[in-house]
Amino acid sequence: AFRSYPPFRGKGLTKEFVSFCTYVYMKKFSNIKIWAGIDTDNAASERLSAGMGFKTLEKLSDRKAGWLVMVKY
């Protein structure tokens, strides 16, 4: 989970943090998928995840319930 408070949004800090964490995790566990559970009302989080290479997994998402699942291999 990550959260960026208003004064820090749009500065690239969250992207750097998530990139670092996924790099370290994927280096240690090379054959895993990392997933992100995103509220469909959170367009910024969806854009951030997509920009980092996460792909939407529709079969696990429930858009009617407001839930989006994205994965990175």
TIVODO-522726 format. One record per residue (C-alpha): residue number from 1; residue in three letters; x, y, z. Coordinates in nm, 2 decimals. Layout:
// TIVODO-522726
[NUM ALA [X Y Z]]
...
This chain:
// TIVODO-522726
[1 ALA [0.00 0.00 0.00]]
[2 PHE [0.11 0.35 -0.06]]
[3 ARG [-0.03 0.69 0.00]]
[4 SER [0.08 1.04 -0.10]]
[5 TYR [-0.05 1.34 0.08]]
[6 PRO [-0.15 1.65 -0.11]]
[7 PRO [0.17 1.85 -0.06]]
[8 PHE [0.38 1.57 -0.21]]
[9 ARG [0.16 1.46 -0.50]]
[10 GLY [0.28 1.51 -0.86]]
[11 LYS [0.64 1.52 -0.76]]
[12 GLY [0.74 1.17 -0.86]]
[13 LEU [0.81 1.06 -0.51]]
[14 THR [0.56 0.77 -0.51]]
[15 LYS [0.67 0.65 -0.84]]
[16 GLU [1.04 0.64 -0.72]]
[17 PHE [0.93 0.46 -0.40]]
[18 VAL [0.72 0.20 -0.57]]
[19 SER [0.98 0.15 -0.84]]
[20 PHE [1.25 0.09 -0.58]]
[21 CYS [1.03 -0.15 -0.38]]
[22 THR [0.92 -0.35 -0.68]]
[23 TYR [1.28 -0.37 -0.81]]
[24 VAL [1.42 -0.50 -0.48]]
[25 TYR [1.13 -0.75 -0.44]]
[26 MET [1.15 -0.88 -0.79]]
[27 LYS [1.53 -0.92 -0.76]]
[28 LYS [1.49 -1.13 -0.45]]
[29 PHE [1.19 -1.33 -0.58]]
[30 SER [1.24 -1.34 -0.96]]
[31 ASN [0.94 -1.56 -1.06]]
[32 ILE [0.66 -1.36 -0.90]]
[33 LYS [0.39 -1.13 -1.00]]
[34 ILE [0.33 -0.81 -0.81]]
[35 TRP [-0.03 -0.70 -0.79]]
[36 ALA [-0.20 -0.37 -0.71]]
[37 GLY [-0.56 -0.35 -0.58]]
[38 ILE [-0.69 -0.01 -0.68]]
[39 ASP [-1.02 0.17 -0.61]]
[40 THR [-1.16 0.26 -0.95]]
[41 ASP [-1.23 0.61 -0.82]]
[42 ASN [-0.85 0.66 -0.78]]
[43 ALA [-0.75 0.75 -1.13]]
[44 ALA [-0.41 0.88 -1.02]]
[45 SER [-0.31 0.54 -0.87]]
[46 GLU [-0.43 0.36 -1.18]]
[47 ARG [-0.22 0.59 -1.41]]
[48 LEU [0.08 0.55 -1.18]]
[49 SER [0.05 0.17 -1.19]]
[50 ALA [0.00 0.16 -1.56]]
[51 GLY [0.29 0.39 -1.62]]
[52 MET [0.51 0.15 -1.42]]
[53 GLY [0.42 -0.14 -1.64]]
[54 PHE [0.13 -0.29 -1.44]]
[55 LYS [-0.15 -0.44 -1.66]]
[56 THR [-0.51 -0.46 -1.57]]
[57 LEU [-0.63 -0.81 -1.50]]
[58 GLU [-1.00 -0.79 -1.59]]
[59 LYS [-1.08 -1.14 -1.48]]
[60 LEU [-0.99 -1.05 -1.12]]
[61 SER [-1.13 -0.70 -1.13]]
[62 ASP [-1.48 -0.60 -1.03]]
[63 ARG [-1.55 -0.26 -1.18]]
[64 LYS [-1.91 -0.26 -1.06]]
[65 ALA [-1.78 -0.29 -0.70]]
[66 GLY [-1.51 -0.03 -0.77]]
[67 TRP [-1.22 -0.27 -0.76]]
[68 LEU [-0.94 -0.30 -1.01]]
[69 VAL [-0.66 -0.55 -1.01]]
[70 MET [-0.33 -0.47 -1.19]]
[71 VAL [-0.03 -0.70 -1.21]]
[72 LYS [0.34 -0.67 -1.31]]
[73 TYR [0.54 -0.97 -1.41]]
